[in-house]
Amino acid sequence: MEFSLTGVTHLRYHRWATGSIFEQTGSLSDEELRRNLNTSFEGIYGTLLHLYRADSLWLARLEQSGRQRLEDYPDPETIAILREKWAAVQDGMLAFAERLGEADWETKLSYTTLAGVPYHTPIWQMVLHIVNHGTHHRGQILSMLRQLGHKPTGLDLIGYYRATA
């Protein structure tokens, strides 16, 4: 299989899984969303916010735009606005990936991390990192939902394949 198809498919999975997280957290109270459950970030909302900002930064790196600081992505006022802004970011990632030819996936892009370290990374590695990073933190959110007494549904990649077959 060509990587261009695989990369686009994985970004579609990333968008699908993120949408599922919003569906699963949509009925939570603001207190539940923001309750500190002692994970990487303070609560579900903090984890969602981290993922939104990370995706936004990675899209800026892919597009080689200047918006590569956390300050460029202030807290959305509500979870609905967060979902809307994040959907636009993920749509931008898909549009970027869908424009790439097979050879383009090997292109190394230059960027600087938030710590100021410069890197040159192939696009395919950046995309797989974005998806993997999202999977890691969505798993944390599922665990937090369990801690709050909810029964979340799985977000495994094979589930996406089955749901979209």
Buried (B, 14 or more C-beta within 10 A) or exposed (E): EEBBEBBBBBBBBBBBBBBBBBEBBEEBEEEBBEBEBEBEBBBBBBBBBBBBBBBBBBBBBBBEEEEBEEEEBEEBEEBEEBBEBBBEBBEBBBEBBEEBEEEBBEEEBEBEEEEEEEEEBBBBBBBBEBBEBBBEBBEBBBEBBEBBEBEBEEBEBEBBEEEEE
